[in-house]
Amino acid sequence: MGVPEQLAERMSMAEQHEYLRAKFSRRTMIRGGAVTLGTVTGGAFVTGATAQAAVPTQTPKTTPAAEHVDGALVAPFGRHLAFGKDPRTEITVSWQVPVAVKKPFIRIGAHPWDLSRKIEAEVRTLYTPAGVGASGDHTQYYVHAELTHLKPGRTYYYGVGHAGFDPAAAHLLGTLGTFTTAPDHKAPFTFTAFGDEGVGYHGLANNSLLLGQNPAFHLHAGDIAYADPAGAGKTADTGFDSRIWDQFLAQTESVAKSVPWMPAYGNHDMEAWYSPNGYGGEDARWNLPDNGPDATNLPGVYTFVYGNTAVISLDANDISFEIPANLGISGGTQTKWLETQLKKYRASKDVDFIVIFFHHCAYCTSTAHASEGGVRQEWVPLFEKYTVDLVINGHNHQYERTDVIKAGAVTKKLPIGGTAYPETEGVVYVTAGAAGRSLYAFTAPLSYEGHENEVESVASYVNTKTGKQTETVAWSRVRYLDYSFLRVDVTPAAKGRTATLTVRGIAETGDQVDHFTVARKAK
């Protein structure tokens, strides 16, 4: 993005951010450059509740001039939903507009012909000056409306608009979307997951299949749009292009306008221009639950409960030895927060399963990134202590699934179609990083449903503080090298009976390449 490569190698994200800010503030042709917020406040579903606005990490000296056009000529795009802290009653609807508009809002109701509730929305303006990567002089307008006090298990219709563009108008009813809040009781549901999507045909194809699964929500395990294609957390990446986000949100809208799209942040999601932690751009684009340990430094760390399942999103950039641009950014608070959440959920009578997702892999044999030693050191002992049911990662662009693991060793072979019991056996890890970007490779033969090829061991490595450390592992059970995603079917049970997670690897073709079950006695 503008830092000489020899300097970027030695700089943290914060140091690179300061370098860029100083460099571009000296350029008189630059009109500004930071995350700046519009003056419209976020609304809530009921009068008196207000949305929490994102706080910019710094105030620019100047900002791009807001040039309003006739709102009737501007259509919103890139709609995407996210849960609030309580998926039963809270949803954020987010979208983009290509130019500045006046008085953006959302309409919501129980029927498409009854959208009388009109709620103001919040605008977050993201400006990228010419010279920061390849994106030119570009302003993006992200709009968010937080809805609270919704009713559990209810489907709502909504439309987004602004002055001159009212989705309740008869000729615009085709722009309406829907969402469904989480139920207030334990009930069967499905969710999907993958990582490393980017923009392109394969991401679009996977999205089409996702929609057919009818998921209650979707987890994106980092490396979301690839606006920063290098992914090293360095400003020397001249390929950075903020406009890729416009394409990505348009690509995912077919799913994300009705299915909450819950991301974790990966190495390609750190963008040094906007803020010292690299997440200023993400703060503008997403409105995620703000119940993590530090919403300022770690906006992608949060948790929510859907039915009988607790979901935790983590930021592995904080503990990555391989890509250390943000190594140690939380000062250990993320790991302490993680243990607090795990302890709470294991003690809760309402939670049976704990699912954790983040970017860098705890266990993977890919030739590209393999395993992350920071995750094994900081988090794996907690996963085992609190018998986490499923860990989902991205980073490596392929599908790989482990046997049941405890203390770095296989406690039980888990063949395709097998069942794991985490309370007594250990944890299963799935790498689902083949959402759309170019594929990586394995050293061992492929082995997947219908084409099983068991081997005793696989040669791989783990990224440590001192570099790559080779290892020979016995835990690599399923290896599939084509585009795919994860489907998880959650089936609750009466107290004392067996509740299950049925996990399936689904190829871009629709074929099933893996399936296994995680079983636990219901509370």
C-alpha positions in Angstrom: 0.0 0.0 0.0 3.0 2.3 0.1 5.5 1.2 2.7 8.9 0.1 1.2 9.0 -3.7 1.5 12.3 -3.7 3.5 10.6 -1.5 6.1 7.3 -3.4 6.2 9.1 -6.6 7.0 10.1 -5.1 10.4 6.9 -3.2 11.2 3.8 -4.1 13.1 0.3 -3.2 11.8 0.3 -0.1 14.0 3.7 1.1 12.8 2.8 0.7 9.2 -0.5 2.6 9.8 1.5 5.5 11.3 3.9 5.5 8.3 1.1 5.6 5.8 -0.8 8.4 7.7 2.4 10.5 7.8 3.2 9.9 4.2 -0.3 10.7 2.8 -0.9 13.7 5.1 1.9 15.4 3.3 0.2 15.1 -0.1 -1.9 18.1 -0.8 -3.9 16.3 -3.4 -5.2 13.9 -0.9 -8.6 15.0 0.5 -8.5 12.8 3.6 -8.3 9.2 4.8 -9.8 7.4 7.7 -13.0 5.8 8.8 -15.5 8.6 9.2 -19.0 8.3 10.4 -22.1 10.0 9.0 -24.3 12.0 11.3 -27.3 9.7 11.0 -27.8 7.6 14.1 -28.6 3.9 14.1 -32.2 3.0 15.0 -33.8 0.1 16.8 -37.1 -1.7 16.3 -38.7 0.0 19.3 -38.8 3.6 20.2 -36.2 4.6 22.7 -33.6 1.9 21.8 -30.6 3.1 20.0 -27.8 1.5 17.9 -24.2 1.7 19.0 -22.1 3.6 16.5 -18.6 2.5 15.6 -15.9 4.8 16.8 -13.2 5.9 14.3 -9.7 5.3 15.4 -8.6 8.8 14.4 -10.1 11.9 12.9 -9.0 13.0 9.5 -8.0 16.6 8.7 -10.4 16.6 5.8 -12.8 14.2 4.3 -14.2 13.7 0.8 -16.9 16.1 -0.1 -20.4 14.5 0.2 -22.0 14.8 -3.2 -25.7 13.9 -3.0 -27.6 12.8 -6.1 -31.3 12.3 -6.7 -32.1 9.4 -4.4 -34.6 7.9 -6.9 -31.6 7.1 -9.1 -29.7 5.2 -6.4 -30.4 1.6 -5.5 -29.0 0.0 -2.3 -26.9 -3.1 -2.8 -24.8 -5.6 -0.8 -27.3 -6.3 1.9 -25.9 -8.5 4.7 -27.3 -9.5 8.1 -25.7 -10.1 11.4 -26.9 -11.3 14.8 -26.7 -9.0 17.8 -25.7 -10.3 21.2 -29.0 -12.2 21.4 -30.1 -13.8 18.1 -33.6 -14.3 19.4 -34.3 -10.5 19.6 -31.5 -8.7 17.8 -30.5 -8.4 14.1 -28.4 -5.8 12.2 -29.3 -5.2 8.6 -26.4 -3.6 6.6 -26.0 -2.5 3.1 -24.2 -0.2 0.7 -25.0 2.8 -1.5 -22.7 3.8 -4.3 -22.9 7.5 -3.6 -24.0 9.7 -0.7 -27.7 9.7 0.0 -30.0 11.5 2.4 -31.8 10.1 5.3 -31.2 6.3 4.9 -33.7 4.0 6.7 -35.1 0.6 7.0 -38.7 -0.5 6.9 -39.8 -3.6 8.7 -42.9 -5.6 9.3 -44.6 -9.0 9.6 -45.9 -8.9 6.1 -44.6 -7.4 2.8 -47.7 -5.2 2.6 -47.2 -3.9 6.2 -44.0 -2.0 6.4 -45.2 0.9 8.4 -42.3 0.9 10.9 -39.6 3.1 9.5 -36.3 3.3 11.4 -33.3 5.6 10.7 -30.0 4.0 9.8 -26.4 4.9 10.5 -23.9 5.7 7.7 -20.2 4.8 8.0 -18.1 6.4 5.3 -14.8 4.8 4.3 -12.4 6.9 2.2 -9.4 5.5 0.4 -7.2 8.0 -1.3 -5.3 7.5 -4.5 -1.9 5.9 -3.9 -3.1 3.5 -1.2 -2.8 0.3 -3.2 -4.6 0.1 -6.5 -8.0 1.4 -5.5 -7.6 5.0 -6.6 -9.6 7.8 -5.0 -12.6 5.9 -3.6 -15.3 6.5 -1.1 -17.6 3.8 0.2 -20.8 4.3 2.0 -21.9 1.5 4.4 -25.2 1.7 6.1 -26.4 -0.2 9.3 -29.6 -0.5 11.2 -29.7 -2.3 14.5 -33.0 -3.9 15.3 -33.8 -4.9 18.8 -36.8 -6.1 20.9 -37.7 -8.5 18.1 -39.8 -11.6 18.8 -38.1 -15.0 18.9 -38.7 -17.4 16.1 -40.4 -14.8 13.9 -39.9 -14.1 10.2 -39.8 -10.4 9.4 -39.9 -8.6 6.0 -37.7 -5.6 5.5 -36.7 -3.1 2.9 -33.8 -0.6 2.9 -34.0 2.9 1.4 -33.3 6.6 1.6 -34.8 9.9 0.5 -36.2 9.3 -2.9 -36.1 5.5 -2.7 -38.8 3.9 -0.6 -38.9 0.1 -0.6 -42.6 0.2 0.4 -43.5 1.7 -3.0 -45.4 -0.7 -5.2 -42.7 -0.7 -7.9 -39.9 -1.5 -5.4 -41.5 -4.4 -3.5 -39.2 -6.7 -5.4 -36.3 -5.3 -3.4 -37.7 -6.6 0.0 -35.8 -9.2 2.0 -36.6 -11.4 5.0 -34.9 -12.7 8.1 -35.9 -15.1 10.9 -34.9 -14.6 14.5 -33.7 -17.5 16.6 -36.3 -19.5 18.6 -36.5 -19.2 22.3 -36.3 -23.0 22.8 -34.2 -25.9 21.7 -35.1 -27.0 18.2 -33.3 -28.6 15.2 -31.5 -26.2 12.9 -28.7 -26.1 10.3 -25.8 -23.8 9.9 -23.1 -23.6 7.2 -19.4 -22.5 7.3 -16.4 -21.9 5.1 -13.3 -19.6 4.9 -11.3 -17.9 2.2 -14.0 -16.9 -0.3 -12.9 -13.8 -2.3 -14.6 -12.8 -5.5 -15.1 -15.1 -8.4 -17.0 -18.0 -9.9 -16.3 -20.6 -7.3 -17.4 -18.3 -4.4 -20.6 -17.5 -6.3 -21.2 -21.2 -6.9 -20.7 -22.1 -3.2 -23.1 -19.3 -2.2 -25.8 -20.8 -4.5 -25.4 -24.1 -2.7 -25.4 -22.5 0.7 -28.8 -21.0 0.1 -30.2 -24.4 -0.7 -29.2 -25.7 2.7 -31.6 -23.3 4.4 -29.1 -22.4 7.1 -30.1 -20.4 10.2 -26.7 -18.6 9.9 -23.4 -18.8 8.1 -19.9 -18.7 9.6 -17.1 -17.2 7.5 -13.8 -18.3 9.0 -11.7 -15.4 7.8 -10.0 -14.1 4.6 -13.3 -12.6 3.5 -13.0 -10.6 0.3 -9.3 -10.5 -0.4 -9.1 -6.7 -1.1 -5.6 -7.2 0.3 -4.3 -10.1 -1.8 -0.9 -10.5 -0.1 -2.4 -11.1 3.3 0.8 -10.5 5.3 -0.5 -7.5 7.1 2.0 -5.3 5.3 1.4 -2.0 3.7 3.9 -2.9 1.0 1.1 -4.8 -0.8 0.5 -2.7 -3.9 -2.4 -4.9 -4.9 -4.7 -3.6 -2.2 -8.0 -2.5 -3.8 -10.9 -1.4 -1.5 -13.3 -1.7 -4.4 -13.1 -5.5 -4.2 -15.4 -5.2 -1.1 -18.1 -3.7 -3.4 -17.9 -6.8 -5.6 -17.8 -9.2 -2.6 -20.9 -7.8 -0.9 -22.8 -7.9 -4.1 -21.7 -11.5 -4.7 -22.9 -12.7 -1.3 -26.1 -10.7 -1.2 -28.2 -13.6 -2.5 -27.5 -15.5 0.8 -26.5 -12.7 3.3 -29.7 -10.7 2.8 -31.7 -13.4 4.5 -29.1 -15.5 6.4 -26.9 -13.8 9.1 -23.4 -13.8 7.8 -21.0 -14.0 10.8 -17.3 -13.5 10.0 -14.1 -14.0 11.9 -11.1 -12.0 10.7 -8.1 -13.6 8.9 -4.7 -12.3 7.8 -6.2 -10.9 4.5 -8.7 -8.9 6.5 -6.0 -6.6 8.1 -5.8 -3.4 6.1 -3.2 -1.0 7.4 -4.4 2.3 5.9 -7.6 2.6 8.0 -6.5 2.1 11.6 -3.4 0.9 13.7 -4.9 -2.5 14.3 -5.8 -3.0 10.6 -9.5 -3.4 11.3 -10.8 0.1 10.6 -12.2 -0.9 7.3 -13.9 -3.9 8.8 -15.5 -1.7 11.5 -17.1 0.3 8.7 -18.4 -2.8 6.8 -19.7 -5.0 9.6 -21.8 -4.6 12.7 -21.0 -7.6 14.8 -21.9 -8.4 18.4 -19.9 -6.2 20.7 -19.6 -8.7 23.6 -15.9 -9.6 23.0 -13.0 -8.7 25.3 -12.0 -5.5 23.5 -14.2 -4.2 20.7 -11.6 -1.6 19.8 -8.7 -3.9 19.1 -10.6 -7.1 18.4 -13.9 -6.3 16.7 -14.1 -9.8 15.2 -14.1 -11.5 18.6 -17.6 -12.2 19.8 -20.1 -14.9 20.8 -23.7 -15.8 20.5 -26.1 -18.7 21.4 -28.5 -20.2 18.9 -30.8 -22.8 20.3 -28.7 -25.3 22.3 -25.4 -24.2 20.6 -22.9 -21.6 21.7 -20.7 -20.1 18.9 -17.5 -18.3 19.5 -15.5 -16.2 16.9 -11.8 -15.7 17.6 -9.1 -13.6 16.1 -6.1 -15.8 15.5 -4.0 -12.8 14.1 -3.5 -12.1 17.8 -1.6 -15.3 18.4 -0.1 -16.1 14.9 3.6 -16.9 14.7 3.4 -17.4 11.0 2.0 -13.9 10.2 2.9 -11.7 13.2 1.6 -8.3 12.1 -0.9 -8.3 15.0 0.8 -10.8 17.3 0.0 -10.0 20.9 -2.4 -7.2 20.1 -4.8 -8.2 22.9 -2.1 -8.6 25.5 -3.6 -11.9 26.5 -7.1 -10.6 27.1 -8.6 -12.6 24.3 -7.4 -15.9 25.7 -8.6 -15.0 29.2 -12.0 -14.0 27.7 -12.2 -17.3 25.8 -11.7 -19.3 29.0 -14.4 -17.2 30.7 -16.9 -17.9 27.9 -16.0 -21.6 27.8 -16.5 -22.0 31.5 -19.8 -20.1 31.4 -21.2 -22.2 28.5 -20.2 -25.5 30.0 -22.0 -24.6 33.2 -25.2 -23.4 31.3 -28.2 -25.7 31.4 -29.3 -24.2 28.0 -26.1 -25.0 26.1 -25.2 -28.5 24.9 -22.7 -27.8 22.1 -19.8 -25.3 21.8 -18.6 -24.5 18.3 -15.5 -22.3 17.8 -14.4 -20.8 14.5 -11.4 -18.7 13.5 -8.9 -18.4 10.7 -5.5 -20.0 11.3 -5.5 -23.8 11.6 -4.7 -25.7 14.8 -4.2 -28.9 12.8 -3.8 -29.0 9.0 -1.3 -30.7 6.6 -1.5 -28.2 3.7 1.8 -27.4 2.0 0.9 -23.7 2.1 0.4 -22.8 5.8 -0.1 -26.1 7.6 -0.6 -25.7 11.4 -0.3 -22.6 13.6 1.8 -23.1 16.7 0.3 -20.1 18.4 -3.2 -21.6 18.3 -1.8 -24.9 19.7 0.0 -23.1 22.5 -2.7 -20.6 23.6 -6.1 -22.1 22.8 -5.9 -25.9 22.2 -5.4 -26.6 25.9 -8.6 -24.7 26.6 -10.5 -26.5 23.9 -9.6 -29.8 25.5 -10.2 -28.6 29.1 -13.7 -27.5 28.3 -14.4 -30.3 25.7 -15.2 -28.1 22.8 -17.4 -30.0 20.3 -16.2 -28.6 16.9 -13.4 -26.3 15.7 -13.7 -24.7 12.3 -10.8 -23.1 10.5 -9.9 -21.6 7.1 -6.5 -20.2 6.0 -5.6 -23.4 4.0 -7.5 -23.6 0.8 -8.8 -27.1 0.9 -10.9 -29.4 3.1 -9.2 -31.5 5.8 -10.7 -33.1 8.8 -8.9 -34.7 11.8 -9.5 -37.7 13.9 -10.4 -37.0 17.5 -7.4 -35.3 19.2 -6.2 -34.7 22.7 -2.8 -33.5 23.8 -1.6 -33.5 20.2 -2.3 -37.2 19.7 -5.1 -39.3 18.2 -7.4 -40.6 21.0 -9.8 -42.2 18.5 -9.8 -42.7 14.8 -12.9 -41.1 13.3 -13.7 -42.7 10.0 -16.2 -41.1 7.5 -19.6 -41.7 9.1 -18.1 -42.2 12.6 -19.2 -40.6 15.9 -17.1 -38.6 18.3 -17.8 -38.1 22.0 -15.9 -35.0 23.1 -16.8 -35.3 26.8 -14.5 -38.3 27.0 -12.4 -38.5 23.8 -11.2 -35.1 22.6 -11.8 -32.5 19.9 -12.4 -32.7 16.1 -10.9 -30.0 13.8 -12.1 -29.1 10.3 -10.3 -26.9 7.8 -13.0 -25.6 5.4 -10.9 -23.0 3.5 -12.0 -23.9 0.0 -14.8 -21.4 -0.5 -13.5 -19.8 -3.6 -9.8 -18.8 -3.7 -7.1 -20.8 -5.6 -6.6 -24.2 -4.1 -3.5 -25.4 -2.2 -2.0 -28.9 -2.0 -1.4 -31.9 0.2 1.7 -34.1 0.6 -0.4 -37.2 1.2 -2.9 -38.8 -1.2 -6.5 -37.5 -1.2 -9.0 -39.4 0.9 -12.7 -38.5 1.0 -16.1 -40.1 0.9 -16.3 -42.7 -1.8 -12.5 -42.4 -2.4 -10.9 -43.4 0.9 -7.2 -43.8 1.0 -6.0 -44.3 4.6 -2.3 -43.7 5.4 -0.5 -44.2 8.7 1.1 -40.8 8.8 1.5 -37.5 6.9 4.6 -35.3 6.7 3.8 -31.7 7.6 5.0 -28.8 9.7 3.8 -26.3 12.4 4.6 -22.6 12.5 6.5 -21.7 15.7 8.2 -18.7 17.2 11.4 -19.7 15.6 10.0 -20.7 12.2 8.7 -23.9 10.6 9.1 -27.1 12.5 8.6 -30.3 10.6 6.3 -33.0 12.1 4.9 -36.4 11.1 1.2 -36.6 12.1 -1.3 -39.4 12.4 -4.4 -37.3 12.8 -5.2 -36.4 9.1 -8.3 -38.4 8.3 -10.1 -36.7 5.4 -8.3 -34.7 2.6 -10.3 -33.2 -0.3 -8.9 -30.8 -2.8 -11.7 -28.9 -4.5 -14.1 -26.1 -3.7 -16.4 -27.0 -0.8 -18.2 -25.8 2.4 -19.4 -27.2 5.7 -23.0 -28.0 6.6 -23.8 -28.8 10.3 -27.2 -30.1 11.4 -27.9 -29.7 15.1 -30.4 -32.0 16.7 -31.3 -31.4 20.3 -32.6 -34.0 22.7 -34.5 -34.3 26.0 -32.4 -34.1 29.1 -30.2 -37.1 29.6 -30.6 -38.2 25.9 -28.1 -37.8 23.2 -28.0 -34.5 21.2 -26.0 -34.5 18.0 -24.1 -32.4 15.5 -24.1 -34.0 12.1 -21.2 -32.4 10.2 -21.0 -32.8 6.4 -18.4 -31.6 3.9 -20.2 -30.5 0.7 -18.4 -30.0 -2.6 -19.2 -27.3 -5.1 -20.8 -30.0 -7.2 -23.2 -30.8 -4.4 -21.5 -34.1 -3.7 -20.9 -35.1 -0.1 -17.2 -35.6 0.6 -17.3 -36.2 4.3 -19.7 -36.7 7.2 -19.4 -37.5 10.9 -21.3 -37.0 14.1 -20.5 -35.3 17.4 -22.6 -36.6 20.2 -23.2 -35.3 23.7 -25.6 -36.0 26.5 -28.2 -33.2 26.6 -28.6 -31.1 29.7 
